[in-house]
């Protein structure tokens, strides 16, 4: 009898260690993944990993949620989400504090900064110099404005001549066509492609081509630091499944786009199929770019941008060497 009891207890402990229920079904670990905005093609790999069962196969039950009003970074830092989407520039204030928020960038969704300035074709804003005397829609973010000033000054142009108005645009190409503004900062993979799909002829220049120090990582996947310390193996399992999702999207952009549309619970993509398909074709080639593996950060490039922020008075501390890690990504 004692041997039988010992055997039963032993089996129970093994099942518990394996995360299994008594009926042999694996008990999935719940994970909350917070977006930075409504679903778009930056997020496709996550939706693919969920649709194709990569997360479930890794023992995870992933729930994708919209960001709260105070942002995905705060939600992740508070432990309400294990993972979230943000960008290297916008997490800098979270790190530039006496008590830095407990988040770490653990994967680069795109390998290069694909943002820049979109304007009406023929208005002459084909480079930073062209912004002189023009109307620019701004978010009034110090880093945003300093980047534009920096690029204009590299061409000998005067930033002070730019007419700044608040950016409350939801469809940038339509706003340009209606002459509501002359220029606006966009992420080409969505708003630039929207201009192409809408037949709005536009000019565009990007920051990464003008200055290597502005080729920062946007967007990125953040993780809660306490979670990383407490359960690194689960973090690695999540990122391995996510990497599989993005690998699939690289090879099968149209099928991946269909999964994104089907997985969107906000309804924001229902009437945007043509845009989603075109955006996915463009962005799939940029998830990994020329890198051998998805998600990995180049420390020199990460640090180059944070060094630029510090030198230009946009942070009170030199943040180089902080805020990111490649340790949780699958090995190449």
C-alpha positions, 0 to 999 in steps of 0.5 A, a space after each residue: 500500500 505504501 508503495 502504491 501511495 508513493 507511486 501515485 504521489 510521484 505521478 502527480 508531481 510529474 504531471 504538475 511539473 509538466 503543467 498537465 491536468 489529471 486527464 493528461 491535457 496540457 494546461 496552457 500558460 496564460 499570456 497577455 500581449 498588448 498592442 500599441 494601436 489597432 491591429 495592423 501589419 506590424 502585428 501580423 506574426 503574432 496573429 499568425 502564431 495564434 492562428 496556426 497554433 504555434 503558441 498553443 504548441 508552446 504551451 501558451 494561451 495568448 490573449 491579444 488586447 488593445 492598449 489602455 489610454 495611458 499606453 502599452 508601456 505602462 500596462 506592461 510595466 505594471 504586470 497587466 501584460 507580459 508583452 507589449 508593442 512600442 518603439 525605441 524612441 517612445 520607451 526612452 522616457 520610461 527608462 530616463 527616470 530615477 525609477 525606470 519602468 520595468 520593461 525590456 525590448 526583447 525583439 525587433 519587429 522590423 529591422 529598420 526605421 521605416 518612418 519618414 515625411 509624406 507630402 503631396 507630389 510636386 510640392 518640392 518636399 522631396 528632402 528635409 530642405 523642402 519643409 521650409 515655409 511649409 505646413 507640417 502636422 506635428 504630435 508636438 513630441 520633442 524627439 519628433 521635432 528635434 529629428 526634423 530639425 536635425 535633418 533640415 540643418 544637415 541640408 542647411 535649411 531653417 527649421 524655424 520657418 516650418 509652420 507647425 499645426 497639431 496632428 489629429 489626422 487619421 488618414 494622412 493621404 486624404 488630408 494631403 489631397 484635401 490640403 489640410 496639411 503639406 507634410 506629415 510623419 508616417 510609417 510607410 508600410 501603412 500610410 505610405 502604402 495607403 497613399 499608393 492604394 488610394 491613388 494619391 501621388 505623394 513624395 516621401 523621404 525617410 530618416 534612416 537614409 539621411 542619418 544612420 543614428 536615426 535608424 532606430 528600432 520601431 516597433 519592438 516587443 517589450 516584456 515585463 522585467 519581473 516576468 522575465 526574471 521569474 519565468 525566462 523559459 516561458 518568455 523564450 517559448 513565446 518569442 520562439 513561437 512568435 518568430 515562427 509566426 513572422 517567418 511564416 509571414 515573410 514566406 506567405 504574405 497574402 495568407 498571413 494577411 488573411 489571418 490578420 484580418 480574421 483575427 482582428 476583433 476590433 473590426 478596424 480591418 474589415 473594409 481595408 482588405 486591399 490596404 492590408 494585402 498591399 501593406 503585407 506584401 511590402 512589410 513582409 520583406 522588412 521584418 528580417 531584412 538582410 538579417 539572418 534571423 528575425 527579432 535580433 537587435 544590433 547593439 551598435 545601432 540601438 546605442 547609436 540612437 540613444 547616444 544621439 538622444 543624450 547628445 541632443 538633450 532629449 534624455 537626462 541620462 545616457 541610455 546606451 546599453 540599456 533597455 534591450 536584450 537578445 537573450 530571450 530570442 531563439 538561437 540563430 
